[in-house]
Amino acid sequence: MNGGPGCSSLVGAFLENGPLRFMGNSTTPERNPYSWTKLGHVLYIDQPVGTGFASEKVPVTSNKEVISNLYSWLASFDAIFDNILRAKKVHIVGESYAGIYIPYIASEIVKRKNELPVNLVSIAIGDGTIGPNTGMSSLGMVGFLEEYASKLRIPPDIMNAISFGDHACGFDIIRQRAKVYPPSGPFHLPGRSGSANSTGISNMLQKGVVDESLGSCNIHPDTPEKIKSSILNSTCYGHCAVFETMADYMSSQNCFSIYNINYGCNFMNPTSTLEVYFSRPDVQIALNLMHPTDPLRPFQSCNPKILETLMAPANRPVPPSFEILPDLLTTHKLPVHIYQGRLDMLINHVGTEITIQNMTWNGAQGFQDSLHFEFGRQKDKAVGLWNEERGLSYYLFFEGGHFLPADLPREVISYVKEVVLRQ
């Protein structure tokens, strides 16, 4: 599953890990040598209703409705295809907002095993929203920037201003506590920064490139004073908006992508190519989506109405790291794999690691040891670091961003084969 919420899994199928993939500036899909279909059957699901191809149905209004519909769909799929979800080993894998979808649907599956005995053997989440909004973004932002300030060319006075706001919000203290192995005890993870107006972060989630589309919330803070004011006193974002402020600041930098800080000026966002291709009449006829006399069903990589609805503060579900993931690991003994791109600024690895360290499962809080195991070798360098304890594994890929299968196709298919599918 892809995330969004409201982003089509055809993004994953044709831009990341499917048998056909748009390469570079090509407008025709080519065979992908690193397709996950070489490892088994892959089912790409467009959900919630309204994702991908245009639908007249009213989009869902809550995560509860999302999961209810998805479970019903899985039951129908299993019935039509001769109980395939019971006969095969099933791994649910996805990225970004699928960090919400996957734990919740897995929880529904294991709790209703008597109704639909899916042979679920693991879940895997890439660069996912497993924790509270601020905990996944603002809390780890300065820790992330300290790693990459020179690469991002952040002037010292700007960096000092961001660090000032970070300290005023107490985020630095939480990061220090999260660096203790084993953890000394639970620590507070802030729920969300910003006001009820989540337009700014929603657009960043959907577009992946910070630009003028952020509208009136984008105040372009370009001085230390403006940085501090935006973090602590923004009438648009609310208090402690470290992530939003930094994203606004970076929007003035040329060729910046919040999905992968290495993309640079030569990166071409291929989602427009995807939308043109799947909105072609001949393609839709070949996919049995329409007859020659039927009207076209325009394809959207991401549906902004779904994103706006499900990202509204009143509709956001409780983060799965609080209860759902610990229950899956502890009560149901379901292996959980979390993988992360180090160059992803949208959902940065520091926030992900803090979230893991504050989570309690199978009798202990967080990892008892830090990430110190290397994995993979490319040109005599490690691909990343990893740890695995009590049923939870975490893999950090050094050179990948938010869309890991697109950034590191060879390395990620190896990870899926050797880690996810080993159960």
Disulfide bonds with the S-S distance in Angstrom:
Cys7-Cys302 2.01
Cys169-Cys240 2.15
Cys217-Cys236 2.03
Cys255-Cys265 1.81
